[in-house]
Amino acid sequence: MFSLNYDIKEFITLLENKNPHEKLWVAHQEATEVERRLKMHPSPNDRNKTQMEKYSSDLRSLISSIRYAAVPRKVYDTGWYELYKKGC
């Protein structure tokens, strides 16, 4: 796990100096790990579970953006497009 706080912004800053193949691989590994944790270790804390689900969804959107060079609409709505663009 690269972001123990389940924060996509923190994760994207870690991707800045990587090539696109490395970014895709690292993002896929991170998303897989988060989803594995969600299924294997259900958290009694609903806030933590919700945060993990959102992080996983954001990671999958980032993976799609890296693969297809398309930015999801929700990125424009959240206001962190410039940071997201660094991850792609």
One Martini backbone bead per residue (centre of mass of N, CA, C, O) as a GRO file, in nm:
protein
   88
    1MET     BB    1   0.095   0.038   0.024
    2PHE     BB    2   0.103   0.385  -0.038
    3SER     BB    3  -0.185   0.472   0.089
    4LEU     BB    4  -0.294   0.469   0.420
    5ASN     BB    5  -0.534   0.701   0.377
    6TYR     BB    6  -0.687   0.681   0.109
    7ASP     BB    7  -0.534   0.895  -0.099
    8ILE     BB    8  -0.522   1.005  -0.419
    9LYS     BB    9  -0.333   1.250  -0.398
   10GLU     BB   10  -0.098   1.100  -0.269
   11PHE     BB   11  -0.062   0.891  -0.497
   12ILE     BB   12  -0.010   1.083  -0.739
   13THR     BB   13   0.258   1.204  -0.630
   14LEU     BB   14   0.411   0.921  -0.668
   15LEU     BB   15   0.382   0.925  -1.005
   16GLU     BB   16   0.547   1.163  -1.140
   17ASN     BB   17   0.839   0.981  -1.204
   18LYS     BB   18   0.682   0.796  -1.401
   19ASN     BB   19   0.600   0.590  -1.629
   20PRO     BB   20   0.316   0.469  -1.773
   21HIS     BB   21   0.368   0.168  -1.699
   22GLU     BB   22   0.425   0.212  -1.399
   23LYS     BB   23   0.162   0.354  -1.328
   24LEU     BB   24  -0.025   0.122  -1.403
   25TRP     BB   25   0.094  -0.095  -1.219
   26VAL     BB   26   0.070   0.054  -0.946
   27ALA     BB   27  -0.234   0.114  -0.958
   28HIS     BB   28  -0.323  -0.181  -0.980
   29GLN     BB   29  -0.197  -0.279  -0.715
   30GLU     BB   30  -0.348  -0.085  -0.529
   31ALA     BB   31  -0.638  -0.166  -0.604
   32THR     BB   32  -0.612  -0.463  -0.530
   33GLU     BB   33  -0.540  -0.422  -0.231
   34VAL     BB   34  -0.794  -0.272  -0.146
   35GLU     BB   35  -0.997  -0.492  -0.235
   36ARG     BB   36  -0.879  -0.710  -0.055
   37ARG     BB   37  -0.928  -0.566   0.215
   38LEU     BB   38  -1.234  -0.544   0.189
   39LYS     BB   39  -1.283  -0.864   0.179
   40MET     BB   40  -1.091  -0.979   0.418
   41HIS     BB   41  -1.123  -0.694   0.606
   42PRO     BB   42  -1.373  -0.605   0.761
   43SER     BB   43  -1.488  -0.306   0.870
   44PRO     BB   44  -1.649  -0.164   1.142
   45ASN     BB   45  -1.583   0.100   0.997
   46ASP     BB   46  -1.766   0.280   0.776
   47ARG     BB   47  -1.574   0.509   0.699
   48ASN     BB   48  -1.338   0.333   0.603
   49LYS     BB   49  -1.493   0.177   0.387
   50THR     BB   50  -1.579   0.422   0.219
   51GLN     BB   51  -1.292   0.522   0.165
   52MET     BB   52  -1.195   0.265   0.018
   53GLU     BB   53  -1.406   0.266  -0.212
   54LYS     BB   54  -1.329   0.543  -0.326
   55TYR     BB   55  -1.032   0.482  -0.382
   56SER     BB   56  -1.081   0.250  -0.578
   57SER     BB   57  -1.242   0.415  -0.784
   58ASP     BB   58  -1.021   0.626  -0.839
   59LEU     BB   59  -0.812   0.424  -0.941
   60ARG     BB   60  -0.977   0.317  -1.182
   61SER     BB   61  -0.992   0.592  -1.321
   62LEU     BB   62  -0.688   0.628  -1.352
   63ILE     BB   63  -0.638   0.378  -1.523
   64SER     BB   64  -0.816   0.466  -1.759
   65SER     BB   65  -0.658   0.727  -1.820
   66ILE     BB   66  -0.391   0.591  -1.890
   67ARG     BB   67  -0.494   0.402  -2.116
   68TYR     BB   68  -0.708   0.631  -2.278
   69ALA     BB   69  -0.674   0.942  -2.237
   70ALA     BB   70  -0.913   0.989  -2.014
   71VAL     BB   71  -1.117   1.209  -1.832
   72PRO     BB   72  -1.319   1.210  -1.587
   73ARG     BB   73  -1.577   1.406  -1.487
   74LYS     BB   74  -1.530   1.402  -1.172
   75VAL     BB   75  -1.264   1.564  -1.184
   76TYR     BB   76  -1.386   1.835  -1.263
   77ASP     BB   77  -1.584   1.853  -1.013
   78THR     BB   78  -1.353   1.844  -0.777
   79GLY     BB   79  -1.084   2.030  -0.862
   80TRP     BB   80  -0.821   1.806  -0.938
   81TYR     BB   81  -0.702   1.804  -1.234
   82GLU     BB   82  -0.397   1.873  -1.221
   83LEU     BB   83  -0.322   1.633  -1.043
   84TYR     BB   84  -0.436   1.412  -1.229
   85LYS     BB   85  -0.258   1.479  -1.476
   86LYS     BB   86   0.010   1.384  -1.340
   87GLY     BB   87  -0.082   1.073  -1.331
   88CYS     BB   88  -0.106   1.042  -1.668
   0.00000   0.00000   0.00000
